[in-house]
Amino acid sequence: MTTARRKRTKRESTAGALESGTELRADWRELEDKLGHRFERVELLALALTHRSHTYEARHGVPAVILPAHPEQRDQRNAPGTDNEQLEFLGDAVLGLVVTEALFREFPHCSEGELTRLRSNLVSRKRMADMGVELGLGDALLMGKSAEQNGGRKKPALLANAAEAVLAAVYLDAGVEGLAKLRAIAERYLVQPEMEAMRAALAVGAGRGAMRDHKTLLQERVQAEGAGKLKYIDTAQNGPPHDRTFSVEARLESEAGERVLASAEGSSKKEAQQRAAESALLHWSEVVEGVAR
Protein backbone atom coordinates (compact mmCIF):
# COMPACT_ATOMS: atom_id res chain seq x y z
CA MET A 1 0.00 0.00 0.00
CA THR A 2 1.40 3.43 -0.94
CA THR A 3 2.12 6.11 1.67
CA ALA A 4 -0.60 8.35 0.23
CA ARG A 5 -3.08 5.44 0.35
CA ARG A 6 -2.17 4.68 3.98
CA LYS A 7 -2.66 8.33 4.94
CA ARG A 8 -6.02 8.52 3.17
CA THR A 9 -7.19 5.31 4.83
CA LYS A 10 -6.09 6.59 8.22
CA ARG A 11 -7.93 9.87 7.72
CA GLU A 12 -11.10 8.07 6.67
CA SER A 13 -10.97 5.60 9.55
CA THR A 14 -10.29 8.38 12.05
CA ALA A 15 -13.18 10.43 10.73
CA GLY A 16 -15.45 7.41 10.88
CA ALA A 17 -14.55 6.82 14.53
CA LEU A 18 -15.75 10.26 15.56
CA GLU A 19 -19.16 10.91 17.05
CA SER A 20 -21.98 11.54 14.62
CA GLY A 21 -21.87 15.06 13.20
CA THR A 22 -18.11 15.57 13.69
CA GLU A 23 -16.78 13.92 10.52
CA LEU A 24 -14.47 15.90 8.25
CA ARG A 25 -16.97 18.39 6.85
CA ALA A 26 -16.52 20.35 3.65
CA ASP A 27 -15.80 23.60 5.48
CA TRP A 28 -13.20 21.80 7.60
CA ARG A 29 -11.47 20.66 4.42
CA GLU A 30 -11.39 24.31 3.33
CA LEU A 31 -9.90 25.19 6.71
CA GLU A 32 -7.16 22.61 6.14
CA ASP A 33 -6.36 24.31 2.83
CA LYS A 34 -6.07 27.70 4.52
CA LEU A 35 -3.84 26.25 7.25
CA GLY A 36 -1.68 24.35 4.79
CA HIS A 37 -2.05 21.18 6.87
CA ARG A 38 -3.93 17.91 6.42
CA PHE A 39 -4.96 16.37 9.73
CA GLU A 40 -4.00 12.77 10.38
CA ARG A 41 -5.97 12.87 13.64
CA VAL A 42 -9.17 14.55 12.56
CA GLU A 43 -10.50 14.30 16.12
CA LEU A 44 -7.98 16.99 17.13
CA LEU A 45 -9.49 19.42 14.63
CA ALA A 46 -12.99 18.50 15.78
CA LEU A 47 -12.04 19.14 19.40
CA ALA A 48 -10.41 22.48 18.53
CA LEU A 49 -13.67 23.56 16.90
CA THR A 50 -15.91 22.40 19.77
CA HIS A 51 -17.21 25.35 21.78
CA ARG A 52 -18.08 24.60 25.38
CA SER A 53 -21.78 25.29 24.72
CA HIS A 54 -21.93 22.37 22.28
CA THR A 55 -20.59 19.92 24.84
CA TYR A 56 -22.76 21.34 27.61
CA GLU A 57 -25.98 21.04 25.63
CA ALA A 58 -25.06 17.52 24.49
CA ARG A 59 -25.02 16.53 28.17
CA HIS A 60 -27.80 18.66 29.62
CA GLY A 61 -30.00 19.53 26.65
CA VAL A 62 -30.84 22.93 25.20
CA PRO A 63 -31.97 25.40 27.92
CA ALA A 64 -35.69 26.11 27.89
CA VAL A 65 -34.83 29.79 28.25
CA ILE A 66 -31.98 31.08 26.11
CA LEU A 67 -32.43 34.83 26.58
CA PRO A 68 -31.56 35.50 29.34
CA ALA A 69 -29.27 32.53 29.96
CA HIS A 70 -30.70 29.51 31.68
CA PRO A 71 -29.77 29.80 35.40
CA GLU A 72 -28.70 26.16 35.64
CA GLN A 73 -25.90 26.87 33.15
CA ARG A 74 -24.12 29.10 35.62
CA ASP A 75 -21.07 27.56 37.28
CA GLN A 76 -21.41 24.42 35.14
CA ARG A 77 -18.16 23.25 33.58
CA ASN A 78 -17.43 20.51 31.06
CA ALA A 79 -14.96 17.76 31.81
CA PRO A 80 -11.44 18.66 30.61
CA GLY A 81 -10.82 17.51 27.06
CA THR A 82 -14.44 17.63 25.96
CA ASP A 83 -14.29 21.17 24.52
CA ASN A 84 -11.56 23.39 23.07
CA GLU A 85 -10.51 25.25 26.22
CA GLN A 86 -7.43 23.12 26.96
CA LEU A 87 -6.29 23.37 23.34
CA GLU A 88 -6.78 27.13 23.52
CA PHE A 89 -4.42 27.22 26.51
CA LEU A 90 -1.76 25.28 24.59
CA GLY A 91 -2.26 27.31 21.43
CA ASP A 92 -1.69 30.58 23.26
CA ALA A 93 1.65 29.27 24.56
CA VAL A 94 3.06 27.84 21.34
CA LEU A 95 1.87 30.83 19.31
CA GLY A 96 3.67 33.14 21.72
CA LEU A 97 6.84 31.15 21.13
CA VAL A 98 6.80 31.24 17.33
CA VAL A 99 5.81 34.92 17.20
CA THR A 100 8.56 35.82 19.68
CA GLU A 101 11.06 33.89 17.57
CA ALA A 102 9.92 35.69 14.41
CA LEU A 103 10.25 39.13 16.03
CA PHE A 104 13.64 38.25 17.52
CA ARG A 105 14.83 37.33 14.03
CA GLU A 106 13.28 40.31 12.22
CA PHE A 107 14.19 43.00 14.78
CA PRO A 108 17.51 41.97 16.38
CA HIS A 109 18.30 45.52 17.54
CA CYS A 110 15.05 46.08 19.43
CA SER A 111 14.96 46.18 23.21
CA GLU A 112 13.07 43.61 25.25
CA GLY A 113 10.35 46.17 25.94
CA GLU A 114 9.90 46.97 22.25
CA LEU A 115 9.74 43.29 21.32
CA THR A 116 7.20 42.69 24.07
CA ARG A 117 4.95 45.46 22.78
CA LEU A 118 5.24 44.19 19.20
CA ARG A 119 4.31 40.69 20.31
CA SER A 120 1.36 41.94 22.36
CA ASN A 121 0.03 43.68 19.27
CA LEU A 122 0.42 40.63 17.03
CA VAL A 123 -1.26 38.16 19.38
CA SER A 124 -3.89 40.53 20.77
CA ARG A 125 -7.50 39.42 21.03
CA LYS A 126 -8.37 41.62 18.04
CA ARG A 127 -5.66 40.17 15.80
CA MET A 128 -6.55 36.61 16.78
CA ALA A 129 -10.24 37.32 16.14
CA ASP A 130 -9.34 38.73 12.72
CA MET A 131 -7.41 35.55 12.03
CA GLY A 132 -10.44 33.53 13.06
CA VAL A 133 -12.52 35.43 10.51
CA GLU A 134 -9.92 34.85 7.76
CA LEU A 135 -9.93 31.14 8.53
CA GLY A 136 -13.73 31.00 8.48
CA LEU A 137 -13.96 29.63 12.02
CA GLY A 138 -17.34 31.21 12.74
CA ASP A 139 -19.10 28.80 10.40
CA ALA A 140 -16.80 25.88 11.22
CA LEU A 141 -17.42 25.86 14.99
CA LEU A 142 -19.50 23.21 16.71
CA MET A 143 -21.68 25.42 18.91
CA GLY A 144 -24.72 25.02 21.13
CA LYS A 145 -27.99 26.71 20.21
CA SER A 146 -27.77 29.02 23.23
CA ALA A 147 -24.44 30.49 22.14
CA GLU A 148 -25.45 30.56 18.48
CA GLN A 149 -28.67 32.48 19.18
CA ASN A 150 -26.59 34.96 21.16
CA GLY A 151 -24.50 35.68 18.04
CA GLY A 152 -21.60 33.49 19.12
CA ARG A 153 -20.39 32.72 15.60
CA LYS A 154 -19.47 36.37 15.11
CA LYS A 155 -18.15 37.18 18.58
CA PRO A 156 -14.46 38.20 18.51
CA ALA A 157 -13.64 36.44 21.79
CA LEU A 158 -14.96 33.09 20.56
CA LEU A 159 -13.18 33.44 17.22
CA ALA A 160 -9.90 34.35 18.93
CA ASN A 161 -10.16 31.39 21.29
CA ALA A 162 -10.99 29.02 18.43
CA ALA A 163 -8.01 30.28 16.41
CA GLU A 164 -5.65 29.47 19.29
CA ALA A 165 -7.23 26.03 19.73
CA VAL A 166 -6.89 25.23 16.02
CA LEU A 167 -3.21 26.23 16.10
CA ALA A 168 -2.69 23.87 19.03
CA ALA A 169 -4.39 21.08 17.07
CA VAL A 170 -2.03 21.66 14.13
CA TYR A 171 0.96 21.65 16.48
CA LEU A 172 -0.04 18.33 18.05
CA ASP A 173 -1.09 16.66 14.82
CA ALA A 174 2.09 17.61 12.93
CA GLY A 175 4.40 15.99 15.50
CA VAL A 176 8.06 16.90 14.96
CA GLU A 177 7.01 19.38 12.27
CA GLY A 178 4.57 21.12 14.62
CA LEU A 179 6.60 24.26 15.29
CA ALA A 180 7.53 24.61 11.61
CA LYS A 181 3.84 24.42 10.67
CA LEU A 182 2.96 27.05 13.26
CA ARG A 183 5.76 29.34 12.10
CA ALA A 184 4.38 29.26 8.58
CA ILE A 185 0.81 29.97 9.74
CA ALA A 186 1.87 32.78 12.09
CA GLU A 187 4.01 34.39 9.37
CA ARG A 188 1.13 34.26 6.88
CA TYR A 189 -1.71 35.51 9.07
CA LEU A 190 -0.07 37.56 11.83
CA VAL A 191 3.51 38.69 11.22
CA GLN A 192 3.79 39.56 7.54
CA PRO A 193 0.51 41.55 7.32
CA GLU A 194 1.81 43.82 10.12
CA MET A 195 5.48 43.97 9.08
CA GLU A 196 5.32 47.30 7.26
CA ALA A 197 3.43 48.96 10.11
CA MET A 198 5.87 47.61 12.71
CA ARG A 199 8.89 48.84 10.79
CA ALA A 200 7.31 52.26 10.34
CA ALA A 201 6.50 52.50 14.04
CA LEU A 202 10.03 51.55 15.03
CA ALA A 203 11.59 53.96 12.53
CA VAL A 204 10.21 56.99 14.32
CA GLY A 205 10.59 57.46 18.07
CA ALA A 206 7.11 58.96 18.42
CA GLY A 207 5.67 55.98 16.61
CA ARG A 208 6.66 53.63 19.39
CA GLY A 209 3.84 54.94 21.51
CA ALA A 210 1.41 53.29 19.11
CA MET A 211 2.76 49.92 20.19
CA ARG A 212 1.98 50.51 23.84
CA ASP A 213 -1.33 49.29 25.17
CA HIS A 214 -4.00 51.90 25.91
CA LYS A 215 -3.93 51.39 29.68
CA THR A 216 -0.19 52.19 29.73
CA LEU A 217 -0.67 55.26 27.54
CA LEU A 218 -3.52 56.54 29.71
CA GLN A 219 -1.51 56.01 32.90
CA GLU A 220 1.42 57.91 31.37
CA ARG A 221 -0.92 60.79 30.42
CA VAL A 222 -2.40 60.97 33.91
CA GLN A 223 1.03 60.97 35.56
CA ALA A 224 2.55 63.46 33.11
CA GLU A 225 -0.21 65.98 33.75
CA GLY A 226 -0.53 65.30 37.46
CA ALA A 227 -4.24 64.78 36.89
CA GLY A 228 -4.82 62.49 39.86
CA LYS A 229 -5.15 58.76 40.51
CA LEU A 230 -6.46 56.43 37.81
CA LYS A 231 -8.51 53.34 38.64
CA TYR A 232 -10.82 50.87 36.93
CA ILE A 233 -14.15 49.85 38.46
CA ASP A 234 -16.14 46.75 37.47
CA THR A 235 -19.74 47.84 37.03
CA ALA A 236 -21.54 44.76 35.65
CA GLN A 237 -21.32 41.19 34.34
CA ASN A 238 -23.88 39.76 31.94
CA GLY A 239 -24.44 36.53 30.04
CA PRO A 240 -23.85 32.81 30.66
CA PRO A 241 -20.45 31.53 31.85
CA HIS A 242 -19.29 30.65 28.33
CA ASP A 243 -20.30 34.03 26.92
CA ARG A 244 -19.73 36.69 29.59
CA THR A 245 -19.75 40.44 28.92
CA PHE A 246 -17.92 42.65 31.43
CA SER A 247 -18.60 46.38 31.94
CA VAL A 248 -15.88 48.66 33.32
CA GLU A 249 -15.45 52.36 34.07
CA ALA A 250 -12.13 54.23 33.99
CA ARG A 251 -12.25 56.76 36.82
CA LEU A 252 -9.99 59.58 37.90
CA GLU A 253 -9.60 60.66 41.53
CA SER A 254 -8.35 64.20 42.12
CA GLU A 255 -8.75 67.07 44.56
CA ALA A 256 -11.86 68.09 42.63
CA GLY A 257 -13.41 64.68 43.36
CA GLU A 258 -13.91 61.50 41.36
CA ARG A 259 -15.22 61.45 37.82
CA VAL A 260 -15.75 58.86 35.10
CA LEU A 261 -13.39 59.22 32.16
CA ALA A 262 -14.99 56.51 30.04
CA SER A 263 -16.92 53.26 30.21
CA ALA A 264 -16.68 50.17 27.98
CA GLU A 265 -17.61 46.51 27.62
CA GLY A 266 -15.54 43.47 26.69
CA SER A 267 -15.47 39.70 26.73
CA SER A 268 -12.98 39.91 29.63
CA LYS A 269 -12.22 42.49 32.30
CA LYS A 270 -8.85 43.14 30.66
CA GLU A 271 -10.43 43.81 27.27
CA ALA A 272 -13.06 46.10 28.83
CA GLN A 273 -10.35 48.06 30.66
CA GLN A 274 -8.33 48.48 27.46
CA ARG A 275 -11.38 49.76 25.61
CA ALA A 276 -12.24 52.16 28.41
CA ALA A 277 -8.67 53.46 28.40
CA GLU A 278 -8.76 53.92 24.63
CA SER A 279 -12.01 55.88 24.87
CA ALA A 280 -10.62 58.02 27.70
CA LEU A 281 -7.59 58.92 25.58
CA LEU A 282 -9.76 59.85 22.61
CA HIS A 283 -11.90 62.16 24.75
CA TRP A 284 -9.20 63.36 27.15
CA SER A 285 -9.50 67.05 26.30
CA GLU A 286 -13.27 67.00 26.60
CA VAL A 287 -13.41 65.13 29.91
CA VAL A 288 -10.34 66.39 31.76
CA GLU A 289 -9.13 69.62 30.20
CA GLY A 290 -12.70 70.80 29.71
CA VAL A 291 -13.42 70.39 33.41
CA ALA A 292 -10.20 72.18 34.32
CA ARG A 293 -11.25 75.19 32.30
N, C-alpha and C positions, 0 to 999 in steps of 0.2 A: 504493500500500500504506500502511495506517495506521501511526502510530508504534508502537501496541501490537502490531500484527501483525509489524512489523519486529523488535521486541524479542523476541517469542515465537519467531520464526524463528531469530534469532541464538542464543537460549538453547538451542533444540533442536539446532541445528547444532553448537554448541560442545560440548554434552553428547555428541553422537554421535561427535565427534572424539576423545573421551577413550578411554583404554585400557579394555578390557573389565572390568566390575565397578566402574567409577568414575563411571557416569552419575549424574544427579541422582536420588538415591534418595528414598523417601518420608520417611525421618527427616531427610534433609538439607532437604527442603522445610519440614518443621516447624521446623528450625533457622533457616531464613530468616525464618519468621514471628516467631520469638522475637527475632531480631536486628532486625527491621523493615527488612530489605534483601533485594532480589532480585538475585542475581548475574547480571551479563551475561557474565562470564568464569567459567564454572562450574569450570574447571580450577584456579582460584585456591582455591576452597573445597575441592576435592578434595585439593590439595597441603597446605592447612592442616590437613586431617584425616588426613594420611598419617604415621603413626608410623614412626620409622626401622627398626623391626623388620620392617615390611611390605615396605619397599624391599629390605632386606638379604636376606630370605628369597626374594623374587622373583628375586634374582640368584644366590644360593648354595643355595637349597633350605632346607627345614626341617631344623634340626639333629637328628641321630639321638638325641641325648641332650639333653633340655630341662631336666631337674632332676638335677644342677646344670647350669649353662649350658655349652653346647658350647664347648670351649676355642678352636676356630678363630674364634669370634665376637669374641674379645678383640682389641682394637686395630684392628678392622675399621671403616672409616667409609664412609658412602655419599657419592657425588659430590654437591657442593653443588647445591641445587635439586631434589633427588629425594625429599626428605622435608621435614617442616615446621620444621626447626631454624632455617633462615634467616628464615622468616616469624615465628617466635617471637621472634627477636632484634629485628626491626622492630616487632613488636607491643608489646614491652616499652617501647620508646622512645616510640612515639606515644601509648601509654596513659599513660605518665608525664607527657607534655605536657598532655593534656586533663584529667587529674585535678589536676595542679598549677594549671591555669587555673581549674578549678572551685573549688578551695580558696582561691585568691587572691581570687576574686570573692565567695565566701561569708564568708570570715573576713579582711577587709581590715586588721584591727587586730592580727592575730597576728604574732608574730616569725617570722623565718626558721626558727629551730629548731623552733617549734611546728608550722609548716606542714610541715616535713620529717617530723616524727613522725606527723602526720596522714596524709600521703601514704604513708608506709611501711606504716601500718596498712591503708590502703585497697587497696594493690596487693601486699600480702603474699602469700606462697605459699598460705596458708590461704584468704584471700579469693578469690584467683583460682581455686583448686580448687573452692570453693563455687559460683563462677560457672559453672565447667565442668559441675558437677552440674545446676545450674538450666537450662543450655542443652542438657542431654542429650548431652554430648560423649562420654561413656563408650561408649554404643552406636553413636554416629556414626563413631567412629574406624576407619580402616583400619589393622589391627594384625596383626603376625605371630603365628603360633601359639605361639611361645616366650613372647612377652610376655603374650599372652592367658592362657595356662595358668599364668602367674605372677601372675594377678590384675591385669594392667595396666589393664583398663578401669575399675577402681575406685581406682587409685592416685592420691593427691592431686597428686603431682608431674607425672604425665602429663596429668592434667586441667587443671592450671594452665598447663602449656606449650601445650596445645592451645587453650585459651582465648585466650592471647596471639597464637597463630598465626592463629586465626580473625579476631581483631580486625584484624590486619595485612591479611588478605585483603579484609575489608570496606573498609579504608582505600584499598587499591590499586584495588579494583574500582569504588569510588564516584567516583574521579577528584577533581574540584574540590570535591565535596561530602564527601570522605573524612573530614575533621576534624569536620564537623558530624554525620556519622553516628556517629562514635566518641564524640562528646560525649553524644549521646542515649543510646547504649548504656551508657557509663560512669555517667551520671546514674541510669539505671534499675536497674542491677545492683550498682553499687559505692557511689556517693556518697549517694543518697537513703536507702537502707536504714540507713546509719550516721549520718545527719545528727543525729538526736536524741541519740545517744550522744556524738557529738563535741561538740555544744553543751554537754551536761551536764558533760563532762570539762573543757572550757575554762572553765566557769562557776565552778568551784571549784579553787583552787590545788592542793589535794592530789590532785585528779583528774587533773592533768596527768601524774603519774607513770605512770598507766595507759597513756599513749600512748608511753612509752619502751619500747624493746625490752628483753627479759629480760637480755641480756648486760650492757647499760648499768646496769640496776637492780642486778644482782648485784655488779658492780664498785663501784658507789656504796656498797652495803652493806658490802662488804669493807673499803673505804677508811675509811668512817665509823667502823667498829668497830676499826680497826687489827688486823684478823684475820690478815693475812699477805699473801702474793702469790698471785693467782689465775691459773691457766693451764688451757688445754684440750689434752688429749692424744688423738690419733687412735689408736683401739685395733683397728679392723678395717674391712675393705671386703669386701662380698659382692655377688654377682650379676653379670650380664653388663654390658657397657659402657652399654647403653641403659637399664639398670634397676638401677643401683647402690644399695646401702644402706650408709651410713657410720655407724660406731659411735664415740662420743666420750665421754670422761670429763672432768668439771669437777673440778679438783684445787686444793687450797689448801696452800701451803707456809707454815709458821710455825716458830717456835722449837721447838715440840713435834714437828715432823716434817711429813711430807706425808700428806695423807689425801684420799680421794675424797669429794667433796660429792654428786655425782650422775652417772649415766651415762644416755645416750639414743642413739636411732638417728634417722636422717633420710635423705632422698633426696639431700642435699648436706651437706657438712661444716658449712656455715653453719646449715642447719636443725637438724642434730644438736646443735650448740653452743647454739642458742637453746633447744632443748628441755631440754638438760642444765641450763642456767642457770635455766629456769623451775622445774624439779624441785628444784634446790638452794635456790631462794627459798622454795618451799613447805615444805621440810623443814629450813630453816635452824636453827631452835631445837633440833631433834633432833640434827642432825649437829654443829653448831658449839657452841652454848650448852651442850648436854648434855655434850660432851667437856670444856668449860671447868669445869663443875661437878664 
